Amino acid sequence: MKKSIEAMLDEFIAAESPSILLANEIEVALDEAYPDNDYVQDLVGMLAMYRPEGGEFLYNAEAMRAKLLRARDYLSGLAD
């Protein structure tokens, strides 16, 4: 996993209310780094539907944080 992606994931996970801008940066970085990985591309789609407060058909901060925690472990496995 690229360090910049790891750092962005850690920042999102640690933030009380992660910004949409950070989610967008992670989305672009993942899309560029793993264009052929179905798991990552699903995550990219989820990040596109992130809003801190959530909403119908949207992921809130808590739900997105949980997804990114699992994704961080998955991406670490790709780097090994």
C-alpha positions in Angstrom: 0.0 0.0 0.0 1.3 3.4 -0.8 2.2 5.4 2.2 0.2 8.4 1.2 -3.0 6.3 0.9 -2.2 4.7 4.3 -1.7 8.2 5.8 -5.0 9.4 4.4 -6.9 6.4 5.7 -5.4 6.9 9.1 -6.4 10.6 9.1 -10.0 9.7 8.1 -10.2 6.9 10.7 -8.9 9.2 13.5 -11.0 12.2 12.6 -14.2 12.9 14.6 -15.9 14.2 11.5 -13.9 13.5 8.4 -14.3 15.9 5.5 -15.8 15.1 2.2 -12.6 16.6 0.6 -10.5 13.9 2.4 -12.9 11.2 1.3 -12.6 12.5 -2.3 -8.8 12.5 -2.1 -8.8 8.9 -0.8 -11.3 7.9 -3.6 -9.0 9.3 -6.3 -5.8 7.8 -4.8 -7.4 4.4 -4.5 -8.9 4.5 -8.0 -5.5 5.4 -9.5 -3.5 2.9 -7.5 -5.8 -0.1 -7.9 -7.9 0.4 -11.1 -8.4 -3.4 -11.7 -9.2 -4.4 -8.1 -12.9 -5.1 -7.6 -12.8 -4.7 -3.8 -11.0 -1.4 -4.1 -13.3 -0.2 -6.8 -16.3 -1.0 -4.6 -14.7 1.1 -1.9 -14.2 3.9 -4.4 -17.9 3.9 -5.0 -18.7 4.0 -1.3 -16.4 6.9 -0.8 -18.3 8.8 -3.5 -21.4 8.3 -1.5 -19.9 9.6 1.8 -21.4 12.5 3.7 -20.4 13.1 7.3 -24.0 13.2 8.5 -25.2 10.4 6.2 -28.6 10.3 4.5 -30.6 8.1 2.4 -28.3 5.9 0.2 -25.3 7.7 1.8 -22.5 6.5 4.2 -22.1 8.5 7.3 -18.7 9.0 9.1 -19.2 6.0 11.4 -20.1 3.6 8.6 -17.3 4.9 6.3 -14.8 4.7 9.2 -15.7 1.0 9.7 -15.3 0.3 6.0 -11.9 2.0 5.8 -10.6 0.1 8.9 -11.3 -3.2 7.0 -9.9 -1.7 3.8 -6.7 -0.7 5.5 -6.1 -4.3 6.6 -7.0 -5.5 3.1 -4.6 -3.1 1.4 -1.8 -3.9 3.8 -2.1 -7.5 2.6 -1.7 -6.4 -1.0 1.6 -4.8 -0.1 3.1 -7.9 1.5 
